[in-house]
Amino acid sequence: MKRIYKHEETARIRQLFLNGAVSSLPDVAPDILASWQRCKRYGLSPNSAVLPPVNKNSRTKAMEYVTGYTKLLYDSTPQYYIALKELLCDAQACLCYVNKHFIVFNRWGNKELKNELAERNLFLGSNISEECAGTNAVALAAITKSAAWVIGAEHYSDSLQDYACAAIPVYPNYNRDFYALLIIRHKNLTPFIMDQFQFIMSSESFISAGLATSDVTTKSQLIDNYLINKDSFIVIVNCEGEILYVNTGFFKRFHTDFSKVLKKPLNQILPGIEGLLECLKTGQDVTMREITVTPPGLSGKTEHFYADCLVMRNNEKRLNVVITLTEPSQIKKIVYTVTNLRPRYTFYDILGESENFLQVKSLAQRVANSSSNVLILGESGTGKELFAHAIHDGSQRRHQPFISINCAAVPRELIGSELFGYVPGAFTGANKAGAQGKFELASGGTIFLDEIAEMPIDMQAVLLRTLEDKTIMRIGGCEDRSVDVRIIAATNKNLRQLVQENKFRLDLYYRLNAITLELVALRDRLEDIPLLVQTLIRKKLQ
């Protein structure tokens, strides 16, 4: 669609044509020349400085169109059109919507340009059919049923000589209706502005072609979920894997701009993403696949994302692929919101009035807001897990995940993958996509290691390294991953004795034992029994 335009040469050829020359016109595009010939047959004047005046009937029809289908579409996708308007203003461009009667029924974009076009009779209600306005992009798009450019002197009428116009045909109702999207800008386009022009066309073309057969509700959902998603990085590629669109978050995250990514192969911009592009061949959507990329703009730093690929189809033909990249931290927020990875108990749920119990509870409340690891000691049934939940709820990490794992309940050979995750193909029976471990899932929050004394001695060394370096390495992997986790450990055994018996590492014991809570058995606080009994009866009767 993009081509080299030389104004002086095109203006010379146009003048030769207007003077009656029928030969020596090899440098003009065939579709432009054919349009000029039709305009001459229509008897149009090429020297008019303005388009034909807008009659009242055309303006009324345009208003009816606005209050019908168009208004419904705009009302359902307001965020997209606000973003598009800002983009057009920055590009000093104007976007016009043209119905099947070639009547302009809406305009968006740069205010100064819109006012200038209005002085040339191009505004709401204007008729820009070839018979009225001469050679223009909308007329060519309607004839060729494809995107069309008309620049400067390629226009038949002098009224459009100063502009570059591009149009995309749209058939929203299975070819029973037609309208076009016309983008206009001054013809003196620098290469950068031409790329920007192409970018606007590509993003609008995607929505028009990829969503044209969807109802308005579906359009709204797709645009809101994909194009206007502020927490994810959106890339739209064509069937060759070339970038058509990226959202604002993508530019900010990868420190680039659209002139550097438009029409570039995606795997060139994000090395490591090649595996995702298999969906272009298979036509199958991809959901929540973990990928590792090395963006050139980040000095070779490796980045991890979870990717979704949505293949857009029209009559079973694959058009474009919408790729959504989401950072692991965002995934954890979602998981935390919709699952039970949050504390179930608070200090209000821990009941007792005996002095020795209140002393332990008071200490737990004081240390909850610190960043230190906590070791909870106590016999079975003393409430170690309740205190772990309450400590997390009372900390600054309360809005982050709380992950609990019973070290005694996980088979010895699986505890490493459970805690630290694994890469694809790490062992027989492993998930082909790999998996996060509990430490990665809990990053930013708290992990509760119950029955810590049952952890195998070899895994204790790995856990110690995680505590010291705040990194983990997935099983089968070769790359460290940063984690920010507070550990609360608990046991009903005597860890000091296990250290002396060489069954528990001394260095790990001191790492975990930054703060110790020794819980009181119920037999040592008998005065709390009536309160506990009353509470249990009340819960049973509710």
C-alpha positions as a printed Julia matrix, in Angstrom:
542×3 Matrix{Float64}:
   0.0     0.0     0.0
   2.89    2.36    0.7
   4.67    3.78   -2.35
   7.12    6.49   -3.39
   5.41    9.73   -4.36
   7.09   12.57   -6.3
   4.78   15.55   -6.36
   6.36   17.55   -9.17
   6.47   14.57  -11.54
   2.91   13.49  -10.71
   1.63   17.06  -11.13
   3.34   17.26  -14.57
   1.75   13.98  -15.7
  -1.69   15.09  -14.43
  -1.44   18.3   -16.4
  -0.48   16.36  -19.54
  -3.6    14.23  -19.06
  -5.84   17.25  -18.54
  -4.37   18.81  -21.69
  -5.52   15.78  -23.7
  -2.47   13.51  -23.7
  -3.39    9.81  -23.82
   0.13    8.45  -24.13
   3.42    9.14  -22.34
   1.72    8.47  -18.99
   3.54    5.3   -17.9
   4.55    6.61  -14.47
   1.03    7.05  -13.1
  -0.58    4.11  -11.28
  -3.1     2.25  -13.51
  -5.97    2.63  -11.01
  -5.29    6.38  -10.74
  -5.22    6.8   -14.52
  -8.46    4.82  -14.9
 -10.11    7.06  -12.3
  -8.95   10.21  -14.09
 -10.48    8.92  -17.31
 -13.82    8.26  -15.59
 -13.79   11.73  -14.0
 -13.26   13.31  -17.42
 -16.24   11.34  -18.75
 -18.34   12.59  -15.8
 -17.55   16.13  -16.96
 -16.02   17.1   -13.59
 -14.04   20.31  -13.35
 -10.48   19.55  -12.13
  -9.89   23.18  -11.16
 -12.44   23.5    -8.35
 -10.89   24.71   -5.08
 -13.65   23.15   -2.98
 -15.81   20.06   -3.08
 -19.46   20.33   -4.11
 -21.63   22.04   -1.48
 -23.3    19.81    1.09
 -27.07   19.75    0.65
 -29.47   19.53    3.55
 -30.65   16.04    2.61
 -27.1    14.6     2.74
 -26.44   16.18    6.09
 -29.72   14.77    7.47
 -28.79   11.28    6.23
 -25.38   11.58    7.87
 -26.98   12.53   11.18
 -29.33    9.54   10.93
 -26.36    7.26   10.36
 -24.56    8.7    13.36
 -27.56    8.13   15.61
 -27.93    4.56   14.33
 -25.24    1.95   13.88
 -22.31    4.31   14.35
 -23.46    5.72   17.67
 -24.01    2.21   19.0
 -20.51    1.21   17.94
 -18.88    4.28   19.49
 -20.85    3.97   22.72
 -19.74    0.36   23.1
 -16.04    1.07   22.6
 -15.4     4.56   24.02
 -11.89    3.85   25.3
 -10.64    2.76   21.9
 -11.98    5.8    20.11
 -10.58    8.16   22.71
  -7.15    6.56   22.24
  -7.52    6.72   18.45
  -8.48   10.39   18.58
  -5.34   11.18   20.58
  -3.22    9.25   18.1
  -4.72   11.11   15.16
  -4.16   14.47   16.84
  -0.49   13.62   17.42
  -0.15   12.59   13.75
  -1.91   15.79   12.61
  -4.36   13.57   10.76
  -8.12   13.27   10.4
 -10.18   10.07   10.2
 -13.5    10.19    8.35
 -16.16    7.48    8.33
 -17.97    7.17    4.98
 -21.17    5.13    4.47
 -22.29    3.09    1.46
 -23.68    6.25   -0.17
 -20.21    7.88    0.11
 -21.54   10.34    2.68
 -19.15   11.38    5.46
 -20.96   10.58    8.69
 -18.28   11.23   11.29
 -14.82   12.74   11.71
 -12.1    12.35   14.3
  -8.69   13.87   14.74
  -6.7    17.07   14.53
  -8.91   20.12   15.09
  -6.97   22.47   12.8
  -7.05   19.98    9.94
 -10.77   19.37   10.4
 -11.42   23.12   10.2
  -9.27   23.39    7.08
 -11.14   20.51    5.43
 -14.48   22.07    6.35
 -13.47   25.19    4.38
 -13.13   22.87    1.38
 -16.59   21.37    2.02
 -15.27   18.11    3.47
 -17.27   17.64    6.65
 -20.37   15.87    7.99
 -22.72   15.15    5.07
 -20.13   15.64    2.3
 -20.4    13.36   -0.72
 -16.98   12.05   -1.76
 -18.05    9.63   -4.46
 -15.91    9.68   -7.57
 -18.74   11.35   -9.49
 -18.8    14.27   -7.03
 -15.28   14.6    -5.61
 -13.2    13.05   -8.38
 -10.35   10.62   -7.79
 -10.01    9.86   -4.08
  -9.06    6.98   -1.79
 -12.59    6.0    -0.76
 -13.76    5.74   -4.37
 -10.79    3.52   -5.26
 -11.28    1.38   -2.14
 -14.91    0.79   -3.1
 -13.94   -0.25   -6.65
 -10.92   -2.42   -5.77
 -12.41   -3.72   -2.49
  -9.02   -3.21   -0.89
  -7.07   -0.47    0.88
  -6.13    2.46   -1.36
  -3.83    5.5    -1.29
  -4.26    8.74   -3.23
  -1.6    11.4    -2.65
  -1.41   15.06   -3.71
  -1.59   15.51   -7.47
  -3.04   12.04   -7.93
  -6.38   13.58   -6.93
  -8.4    14.73   -9.94
  -9.78   17.81   -8.21
  -7.63   20.72   -7.03
  -9.63   20.72   -3.78
  -7.73   17.65   -2.52
  -4.31   18.38   -4.04
  -2.74   19.33   -0.71
  -3.57   16.07    1.04
  -2.57   12.43    1.26
  -5.56   10.14    1.76
  -5.85    6.45    2.54
  -9.04    4.39    2.8
 -10.0     0.93    4.04
 -13.2    -0.73    2.84
 -15.33   -2.46    5.49
 -18.22   -4.85    4.99
 -19.8    -5.16    8.46
 -22.96   -7.02    7.48
 -21.71   -9.86    5.27
 -21.35   -7.66    2.18
 -24.85   -6.18    2.53
 -23.44   -2.85    3.63
 -20.34   -0.82    2.9
 -18.48    1.93    4.59
 -14.92    3.17    4.47
 -12.44    4.67    6.87
 -10.65    7.6     5.29
  -7.5     9.07    6.82
  -6.32   12.44    5.56
  -3.11   14.35    6.13
  -1.06   17.0     4.33
   0.85   15.46    1.45
   4.28   16.68    2.62
   4.82   13.5     4.65
   8.23   12.74    6.06
   9.19    9.02    6.12
   8.45    8.99    9.86
   4.98   10.49    9.39
   4.29    8.04    6.55
   5.09    5.18    8.95
   2.78    6.77   11.5
   0.1     7.04    8.84
   0.6     3.37    8.0
   0.42    2.49   11.7
  -2.99    4.13   12.11
  -4.23    2.36    9.0
  -2.96   -1.0    10.27
  -4.57   -0.75   13.69
  -7.89    0.45   12.26
  -7.67   -2.17    9.5
  -7.28   -4.9    12.11
 -10.41   -3.84   13.93
 -12.34   -3.42   10.7
 -11.32   -6.69    9.06
 -10.81   -8.9    12.09
 -13.97   -7.85   13.91
 -16.24   -6.84   11.04
 -18.46   -9.91   11.29
 -18.79   -9.72   15.07
 -21.68   -8.06   16.83
 -21.15   -4.83   18.74
 -20.99   -6.52   22.13
 -18.23   -8.88   20.95
 -16.33   -5.96   19.45
 -16.51   -4.07   22.7
 -15.28   -7.04   24.73
 -12.38   -7.76   22.38
 -11.23   -4.16   22.16
 -11.49   -3.62   25.91
  -9.77   -6.92   26.73
  -6.97   -6.7    24.2
  -6.29   -3.26   22.74
  -7.0    -1.18   25.87
  -5.49   -3.56   28.43
  -3.2    -1.42   30.58
  -1.7    -4.29   32.57
  -0.58   -6.35   29.58
   1.54   -5.75   26.49
  -0.4    -6.26   23.27
   1.09   -7.14   19.89
  -0.88   -7.8    16.72
   0.96   -9.6    13.92
  -0.12  -10.51   10.41
   0.1   -13.96    8.87
   3.8   -13.37    8.07
   4.6   -12.61   11.7
   5.07   -8.88   11.04
   3.94   -6.38   13.67
   0.79   -4.42   12.8
  -0.04   -2.95   16.19
   1.34   -2.65   19.69
  -0.31   -0.88   22.6
   1.15    1.97   24.63
   2.22   -0.37   27.42
   4.44   -2.25   24.96
   6.34    0.91   24.01
   6.94    1.84   27.64
   7.92   -1.67   28.74
  10.42   -2.32   25.96
  11.69    1.26   25.55
  10.92    1.58   21.86
   8.56    3.47   19.53
   6.27    2.4    16.73
   8.58    3.55   13.93
  11.04    0.88   15.06
   8.57   -1.99   15.3
   5.94   -1.38   12.6
   6.08   -4.07    9.89
   9.13   -5.63   11.57
   9.21   -9.41   12.27
   8.11  -10.02   15.84
  11.0   -12.4    16.53
  13.4    -9.61   15.56
  11.9    -7.23   18.12
  11.52   -9.91   20.83
  14.1   -12.68   20.29
  12.95  -15.86   21.99
   9.3   -15.53   21.05
   9.63  -17.72   17.94
   7.82  -20.67   19.52
   4.63  -18.64   19.86
   4.44  -17.99   16.13
   3.58  -21.65   15.47
  -0.04  -20.54   15.92
   0.3   -18.79   12.54
   0.75  -22.25   10.96
  -1.61  -24.28   13.12
  -4.34  -21.69   13.52
  -4.68  -22.8    17.14
  -5.0   -20.3    19.98
  -2.39  -20.39   22.75
  -3.26  -19.92   26.42
  -0.97  -19.04   29.31
   2.31  -20.24   27.83
   5.4   -19.17   29.7
   8.06  -17.63   27.46
  11.49  -16.07   27.88
  12.54  -13.19   25.61
  15.62  -11.01   25.3
  14.53   -7.56   24.07
  17.45   -5.72   22.37
  16.45   -2.45   24.04
  17.1    -3.88   27.51
  20.82   -4.65   27.03
  20.35   -8.37   26.64
  18.44   -8.8    29.89
  16.2   -11.85   29.92
  12.5   -11.23   30.61
   9.78  -13.72   31.53
   6.15  -13.45   30.45
   2.99  -15.5    30.14
   1.56  -15.32   26.63
  -1.88  -15.75   25.11
  -2.42  -15.86   21.35
  -5.82  -15.22   19.8
  -6.09  -16.09   16.1
  -8.57  -13.75   14.39
 -10.5   -15.42   11.6
 -12.92  -14.23    8.94
 -14.84  -16.94    7.09
 -12.29  -19.49    8.37
  -9.33  -17.55    6.94
  -6.67  -16.59    9.46
  -6.16  -12.84    9.42
  -4.08  -11.63   12.34
  -2.91  -12.9    15.69
  -3.36  -10.91   18.9
  -0.55  -11.73   21.34
  -0.95  -10.69   24.96
   2.15  -10.71   27.15
   1.55  -10.6    30.89
   4.23  -10.34   33.54
   4.37  -13.04   36.25
   3.6   -10.44   38.92
   0.29   -9.65   37.21
  -0.54  -13.34   36.99
   0.05  -13.69   40.71
  -2.33  -10.79   41.39
  -5.01  -12.5    39.33
  -4.42  -15.85   41.02
  -4.5   -14.17   44.42
  -7.8   -12.49   43.58
  -9.7   -15.5    42.25
  -8.27  -18.32   44.38
  -7.77  -19.07   48.03
  -4.12  -17.95   48.14
  -4.89  -15.54   50.93
  -4.95  -15.79   54.71
  -8.1   -17.39   56.11
  -7.51  -16.29   59.7
  -6.63  -13.06   61.48
  -5.6   -12.31   65.05
  -9.29  -11.73   65.81
  -9.91  -15.43   65.08
  -7.31  -16.58   67.61
  -9.11  -16.74   70.93
  -7.73  -16.96   74.43
  -7.61  -14.99   77.67
  -4.88  -16.72   79.68
  -1.82  -14.67   80.45
   0.73  -17.01   78.83
  -1.37  -17.21   75.64
  -1.86  -13.43   75.43
   1.91  -12.92   75.74
   2.54  -15.14   72.69
  -0.27  -13.46   70.73
   1.07  -10.0    71.6
   4.55  -10.96   70.4
   3.12  -12.32   67.14
   1.22   -9.07   66.55
   4.38   -7.03   67.12
   6.55   -9.06   64.75
   3.88   -9.4    62.04
   4.82   -6.12   60.38
   8.55   -6.88   60.31
  10.28   -8.48   57.35
  12.04  -11.15   59.41
  11.43  -14.86   59.01
   9.44  -16.48   61.8
   9.79  -19.97   63.29
   6.67  -21.24   65.08
   7.19  -24.08   67.55
   4.46  -26.05   69.25
   2.76  -29.38   69.65
   0.2   -30.59   67.14
  -3.09  -28.77   67.62
  -1.68  -25.63   69.22
  -2.62  -23.44   66.23
   0.65  -23.01   64.32
  -1.11  -22.55   60.97
  -3.62  -20.08   62.48
  -0.76  -17.93   63.71
   0.99  -18.12   60.32
  -2.16  -16.87   58.56
  -2.65  -14.1    61.12
   0.97  -12.93   60.9
   0.69  -12.6    57.12
  -2.63  -10.74   57.47
  -1.04   -8.32   59.91
   1.97   -7.6    57.69
   2.58   -5.18   54.83
   2.37   -8.21   52.52
  -1.3    -8.84   53.36
  -2.41   -7.98   49.81
   0.06  -10.45   48.28
  -0.21  -14.26   48.1
  -0.04  -16.51   51.14
   1.17  -19.96   50.06
   1.1   -22.91   52.44
   2.92  -26.2    51.91
   3.2   -29.19   54.23
   6.73  -30.54   53.82
   5.72  -33.88   55.3
   2.86  -34.38   52.81
   4.93  -33.98   49.63
   6.88  -37.03   48.39
  10.62  -36.65   48.81
  11.3   -36.82   45.06
   8.73  -34.11   44.29
   9.38  -31.52   46.97
  12.03  -29.76   44.86
   9.68  -29.26   41.9
   6.87  -28.28   44.29
   8.95  -25.54   45.89
  11.07  -24.31   42.99
   9.24  -25.4    39.82
  10.72  -27.01   36.73
  11.49  -26.26   33.1
   9.79  -28.05   30.17
  10.95  -31.68   29.87
  12.76  -31.63   33.22
  11.59  -35.15   34.06
   9.2   -37.85   32.9
   5.59  -36.87   33.38
   6.38  -33.17   33.74
   4.11  -30.57   32.2
   5.4   -29.82   28.69
   5.14  -26.09   29.38
   7.05  -26.29   32.69
   5.61  -24.96   35.94
   6.1   -22.33   38.6
   7.07  -23.45   42.06
   5.54  -22.25   45.29
   8.34  -19.71   45.85
   7.67  -17.98   42.53
   3.95  -18.04   43.14
   4.42  -16.51   46.59
   6.86  -13.82   45.45
   5.91  -10.54   47.09
   4.01  -12.38   49.8
   4.55  -15.13   52.38
   5.24  -18.85   52.15
   4.36  -21.05   55.12
   6.54  -24.17   55.4
   4.68  -26.44   57.79
   6.5   -29.47   59.24
   9.83  -27.95   58.19
  11.7   -30.65   60.12
  10.55  -33.22   57.53
  12.36  -31.48   54.68
  15.1   -33.73   53.19
  18.63  -32.66   54.09
  19.62  -32.13   50.43
  16.67  -29.8    49.86
  17.6   -27.88   52.99
  20.79  -26.76   51.2
  18.75  -25.48   48.24
  16.36  -23.67   50.57
  19.31  -22.07   52.38
  20.64  -20.71   49.1
  17.21  -19.25   48.31
  17.15  -17.49   51.69
  20.64  -16.08   51.21
  20.46  -14.98   47.55
  16.69  -14.43   47.22
  16.8   -16.42   43.98
  15.58  -19.82   42.88
  16.5   -22.07   39.98
  13.88  -24.3    38.48
  14.67  -28.01   38.28
  16.35  -28.71   34.96
  16.99  -25.0    34.4
  20.18  -22.96   34.3
  18.83  -19.5    35.1
  18.36  -17.8    38.46
  15.0   -16.12   39.08
  14.58  -13.44   41.72
  11.96  -13.96   44.43
  10.88  -11.77   47.33
   9.34  -14.05   49.92
   8.95  -13.96   53.68
   9.17  -17.4    55.26
   7.13  -18.59   58.19
   8.18  -22.1    59.19
   6.59  -24.38   61.78
   7.36  -27.7    63.42
   6.32  -29.8    66.4
   9.82  -31.24   66.76
  12.92  -30.06   68.58
  15.07  -28.55   65.84
  18.06  -28.05   68.14
  18.14  -31.77   68.82
  17.8   -32.54   65.11
  20.76  -30.24   64.44
  22.86  -32.19   66.95
  21.8   -35.41   65.23
  22.85  -33.98   61.84
  19.26  -34.25   60.58
  18.79  -30.51   60.2
  21.29  -27.93   58.99
  22.52  -25.51   61.63
  22.9   -22.63   59.16
  19.33  -23.11   57.93
  18.07  -23.26   61.51
  19.58  -19.83   62.27
  18.19  -18.41   59.01
  14.67  -19.52   59.9
  14.95  -18.72   63.59
  15.15  -14.92   63.28
  12.03  -14.69   65.48
  10.66  -17.63   67.47
   7.1   -18.12   68.68
   6.57  -20.96   71.15
   2.86  -21.74   71.3
   1.17  -22.83   74.5
  -0.62  -26.19   74.66
  -4.26  -26.15   75.75
  -3.45  -28.12   78.91
  -1.31  -25.18   80.04
  -4.16  -22.65   79.6
  -7.19  -24.47   80.98
  -9.0   -21.21   81.77
  -9.48  -20.7    78.0
 -11.56  -23.89   77.58
 -14.99  -22.3    78.4
 -14.41  -19.5    75.87
 -13.38  -21.99   73.17
 -16.33  -24.28   73.87
 -18.84  -21.4    73.7
 -17.34  -20.25   70.39
 -17.51  -23.74   68.85
 -21.14  -24.23   69.94
 -22.1   -20.84   68.49
 -20.51  -21.74   65.13
 -22.28  -25.09   65.05
 -25.66  -23.45   65.69
 -25.24  -20.8    62.97
